[in-house]
């Protein structure tokens, strides 16, 4: 396999491209020889490099084809490190590379708290996800005021889901990749899966105090309102709206299972 260090930004090594595409090595080089994948020659390197944009586009097209004709039902699950790249792909499809934490950033977060991401997946392809991040209050304040963006959150600012300790969570992301024929189905699956996650937290004695979120997209704003968040203002200097869900006072249907599970523990 080719070296993976000191690779120019925007390019993959052969080993990375093969792993990204999920194809046998022989099939990859067959695609290169037929001109389906461009090889960028580099001095003193037999493998060369391959454009990330081209490889990623092939992956996306393959995934959309699989999802279009799949007859299997989607599944909701807690994300694992193996899902980080799929989550990144969904984020890029919704918010672009500049607005999406890198795979490396997400893997570092998982070292502090491996229970922050939940996904909807079909045929092994991540179609949507939600990030529920328990954070220090000062970090949440910075996010709400636009002094910090999500991808700038460091692992030491992320808290574990510890029972009996009230936690504030920032909904870092919630979305389903665009262009899917079953888009609404995936959204609903994500919503109801998240509700079950909250119930499971309550059953473990995890106390959630408030949820926070910001959004400037119609889909994000609608999701916040559907979940019962209250709009409380606008992030200074932006068009992003601020939302808060106070769990102790809210009567939103989203929290019914959570509140019942908390009550049943006492």
Secondary structure by P-SEA (a helix, b strand, c coil): cccccccccccccaaaaaaaacccaaaaaaaaaaccbbbbbbccccbbbbbaaaaaaaaaaaaaaaaaaccbbbbbbcccccaaaaaaaaaaacccccccccaaaaaaaaaaccccbbbbbcccccccbbbbbbccaaaaaaaaacccccccccccccccccccbbbbbbcccccccccccaaaaaaaaaaaaaaaaaaaaaaacccccccccccccaaaaaaaaaaccccccccccccbbbbbbcccccccccaaaaaaaaaaac
